[in-house]
Amino acid sequence: MGLTGPVVAAVLLGAVLHASWNALIKSGRDKQLDTALIHSIGVVFALPLVFYTGLPDPAAWPYIGLTTVIHLGYYIALAGAYKHGDLGLTYPVMRGTAPLLVAMASFTFIGEGISFAAWLGVAAICAGVLTLGLSRNALHVVHGDEARRRKALRFALTNACIIAIYTVVDGLGVRASGNATAYVAALFLLDGIPYMMLVMWQRGAGRRAALRYMAGRWKIATVGTMASIGSYGIALWAMTRAPVASVAALRETSVLFAALIGAAFLGERFGWQRAAGTLVILAGVMLLRFG
């Protein structure tokens, strides 16, 4: 298995989609509700997809059950990171530290090694992502004081570990499923509703206000849902054709697209440090592709 041109192109498209739905969450007033809404709407798309593809192989269901629980933690940490920090800070930290963890876990738990050049590519992408996210400009756009910035970083780093765990679990699961599309459909059928139930339970007396908020956001959230399903579906499909570590690293070029979206639509600055990070990311992509 290797990163062929079509696989690289598909994963980069998935990266754009991933950055897009994260930007939609960050643009809303209530990050927790937006996260819950985007992923609970996934059931609407997943149900007909399951009827079309059929269920994945029984060997995949333990992975689907485990990743559903792990994704619940992911959504909690994601909403917390975006509540306390800007997209330009939290998104790169979450996504930039995960690929190295995935590479180490893939070798340990999947027995999947990558070449020295690919390791350099993974490291370069991580370095570029963190350069983008931890640039001076990104640090200055965080709303609030230093304590809030640190809280945002704690959420983001916790989520990086969670991302690495579910990436390895889903890499194993999609290969056991026999059909990447069936695996994605089953996953999105199950993983959004538990988080929505948790959020609504936490709202207590504020549930009516939460429902009114979501009623005004469901259209844009549906766009985010389609982007989320497309992004992760592409990533899981790619993991059946290329090493999990390489796909995970390449997918994190989404940080570059998030920085561009943040600069264009969310009023976040894009300075020379982000430009330097962009060049390092591109070098890492080239090492992955040709290494």
C-alpha positions in Angstrom: 0.0 0.0 0.0 1.2 3.5 -0.8 0.1 7.1 -1.2 -0.7 7.2 -4.9 -1.6 10.4 -6.7 -5.4 9.7 -6.6 -5.2 8.9 -2.9 -3.3 12.1 -2.1 -5.8 14.2 -4.1 -8.8 12.5 -2.3 -7.3 13.1 1.2 -6.5 16.7 0.4 -10.1 17.2 -0.7 -11.1 15.6 2.6 -8.9 18.0 4.4 -10.7 21.0 2.9 -14.0 19.5 4.0 -12.7 18.9 7.5 -11.5 22.5 7.9 -14.9 23.7 6.6 -17.1 22.0 9.1 -14.8 23.0 12.0 -15.0 26.6 10.8 -18.8 26.4 10.8 -18.7 25.3 14.5 -16.3 28.1 15.4 -18.5 30.7 13.6 -21.5 29.9 15.8 -22.5 31.4 19.2 -22.9 28.0 20.9 -20.0 25.6 20.0 -21.4 22.7 22.0 -24.8 22.9 20.3 -23.4 23.3 16.9 -21.1 20.3 17.4 -24.0 18.2 18.6 -26.3 19.4 15.8 -23.8 18.7 13.0 -23.1 15.2 14.1 -26.7 14.2 15.1 -27.9 15.2 11.6 -25.5 12.5 10.4 -28.2 9.9 11.1 -30.4 11.4 8.3 -27.6 10.7 5.8 -26.4 7.5 7.3 -29.7 5.6 7.4 -30.3 5.5 3.7 -26.6 4.9 3.1 -26.8 1.8 5.4 -29.8 0.5 3.4 -27.8 1.0 0.2 -24.5 -0.5 1.3 -25.7 -3.0 3.9 -24.1 -3.5 7.2 -20.3 -3.9 7.6 -18.8 -7.3 8.3 -19.5 -8.5 11.9 -15.7 -8.3 12.6 -16.0 -4.5 12.3 -18.7 -4.0 15.0 -16.4 -4.1 18.1 -14.4 -1.3 16.5 -17.6 0.7 15.7 -18.8 0.3 19.3 -15.4 1.4 20.7 -15.0 4.3 18.4 -18.5 5.6 19.1 -17.5 5.9 22.8 -14.2 7.5 21.9 -15.9 10.0 19.6 -18.1 11.1 22.4 -15.0 12.3 24.2 -13.8 13.9 21.0 -16.9 16.0 20.7 -16.7 17.1 24.3 -13.1 18.2 24.0 -13.7 19.8 20.6 -16.5 22.0 21.9 -14.4 22.9 24.9 -11.5 23.9 22.8 -13.6 26.1 20.5 -15.4 27.7 23.5 -12.1 29.0 25.0 -9.8 29.5 21.9 -10.0 30.6 18.3 -9.9 28.3 15.3 -6.4 29.5 14.4 -5.0 28.3 17.8 -7.0 25.3 18.9 -7.5 23.5 15.5 -3.7 23.3 14.6 -2.8 22.1 18.1 -5.4 19.4 18.0 -4.6 18.2 14.5 -0.8 18.9 14.6 0.2 16.7 17.4 -2.0 13.7 16.5 -0.1 12.4 13.4 3.1 11.5 15.4 1.0 9.7 18.0 -0.8 7.9 15.2 2.5 6.9 13.5 3.8 5.5 16.8 0.5 3.7 17.6 0.3 2.3 14.1 3.6 0.6 14.4 2.8 -0.7 17.9 -0.8 -1.9 17.4 -1.1 -2.5 13.6 2.5 -3.5 12.9 2.5 -1.0 10.1 5.9 0.7 9.5 6.6 3.6 7.2 9.8 4.6 5.5 12.3 7.0 6.9 11.3 9.6 4.3 7.7 9.2 5.3 8.6 9.7 9.0 10.3 12.9 8.0 7.1 13.9 6.1 4.9 13.2 9.1 7.3 15.2 11.3 7.4 18.1 8.8 3.6 18.2 8.6 3.4 18.3 12.4 6.0 21.0 12.6 4.3 23.1 10.0 0.9 22.6 11.6 2.2 23.7 15.0 4.0 26.7 13.4 0.7 27.8 11.9 -1.2 27.3 15.1 1.3 28.7 17.6 2.4 31.7 15.6 2.3 35.0 17.4 -0.7 36.1 15.4 -2.7 32.9 16.4 -1.8 33.5 20.0 -3.0 37.1 20.0 -6.4 36.4 18.5 -7.5 34.2 21.5 -10.4 36.0 23.3 -9.8 36.5 27.0 -6.9 36.2 29.3 -3.9 33.9 29.6 -5.9 31.4 31.8 -8.4 31.0 29.1 -5.7 30.4 26.5 -4.2 27.7 28.7 -7.6 26.1 29.1 -8.1 26.1 25.3 -4.7 24.4 24.9 -5.5 21.7 27.5 -8.7 20.8 25.6 -6.8 20.8 22.3 -4.0 18.6 23.5 -6.4 16.2 25.2 -8.3 16.0 21.9 -5.0 15.3 20.0 -4.6 12.1 22.0 -8.3 11.2 21.4 -7.9 11.8 17.7 -4.9 9.5 17.6 -6.8 6.7 19.4 -9.9 6.8 17.2 -7.8 7.0 14.1 -6.0 3.8 14.9 -9.3 2.1 16.0 -11.1 3.2 12.8 -8.1 2.2 10.7 -8.4 -1.3 12.0 -12.1 -1.3 11.8 -12.5 -0.1 8.3 -10.1 -2.8 7.1 -12.1 -5.5 8.9 -15.4 -4.2 7.6 -14.9 -5.3 4.0 -16.5 -2.0 2.8 -15.3 1.5 3.7 -18.7 3.1 2.9 -20.6 0.6 5.0 -18.3 1.3 7.9 -18.7 5.1 7.6 -22.5 4.7 7.3 -22.7 2.5 10.5 -20.4 4.9 12.4 -22.4 8.0 11.6 -25.6 6.2 12.3 -24.5 5.7 15.9 -22.0 8.3 17.0 -23.9 11.6 16.9 -27.0 10.9 19.0 -25.3 10.0 22.3 -23.5 13.4 22.3 -26.8 15.3 21.5 -28.5 13.5 24.4 -25.7 14.4 26.7 -25.8 18.1 25.6 -29.6 18.3 26.0 -29.4 16.7 29.4 -26.8 19.2 30.5 -29.0 22.1 29.4 -31.7 21.4 31.9 -34.1 24.4 32.0 -32.3 25.8 29.0 -33.5 23.1 26.6 -36.2 25.3 24.9 -33.6 28.0 24.2 -31.3 25.3 22.8 -34.0 24.0 20.5 -34.7 27.5 19.3 -31.0 28.0 18.6 -30.7 24.7 16.7 -33.9 25.5 14.7 -32.1 28.6 13.4 -28.9 26.7 12.6 -30.0 23.4 11.1 -29.5 24.5 7.5 -25.9 25.5 7.9 -25.4 22.6 10.2 -26.6 20.2 7.4 -23.8 21.6 5.2 -21.4 20.8 8.0 -22.7 17.3 8.4 -22.2 16.6 4.7 -18.6 17.9 5.0 -18.0 15.8 8.1 -19.2 12.6 6.5 -17.3 13.3 3.3 -14.1 14.2 5.1 -14.0 11.1 7.3 -15.3 8.8 4.6 -12.5 9.8 2.4 -9.9 9.3 5.2 -11.2 5.8 6.0 -11.3 4.8 2.4 -7.7 6.0 2.0 -6.7 3.9 5.0 -7.6 0.8 3.1 -5.2 1.8 0.4 -2.3 3.5 2.2 -0.6 3.3 5.6 -2.8 4.8 8.4 0.1 7.0 9.6 0.6 8.6 6.2 -3.1 9.2 5.6 -3.5 10.7 9.1 -0.6 13.1 8.6 -1.7 14.1 5.1 -5.3 14.7 6.4 -3.9 17.3 8.8 -3.1 19.7 6.0 -6.7 20.7 6.8 -5.0 23.1 9.3 -3.6 25.1 6.3 -7.1 25.3 4.9 -8.5 26.2 8.3 -6.0 29.1 8.6 -7.0 30.4 5.2 -10.7 30.1 6.1 -10.1 31.8 9.4 -8.3 34.7 7.7 -10.8 35.1 4.9 -14.1 34.7 6.9 -13.4 34.9 10.7 -11.2 37.9 10.8 -8.1 36.0 11.9 -4.7 37.2 10.8 -2.3 35.4 8.5 1.3 36.5 9.1 4.8 35.4 8.0 5.0 32.6 10.6 1.9 31.0 9.1 3.4 31.4 5.7 6.5 29.6 6.9 4.4 26.9 8.4 2.6 26.5 5.1 5.9 25.9 3.3 6.9 23.3 5.9 3.6 21.5 5.5 4.0 21.4 1.7 7.5 19.9 2.1 6.0 17.3 4.4 3.4 16.4 1.8 6.0 16.0 -0.9 8.1 13.7 1.4 5.0 11.6 2.1 4.0 11.3 -1.5 7.5 10.5 -2.9 9.2 9.0 0.2 
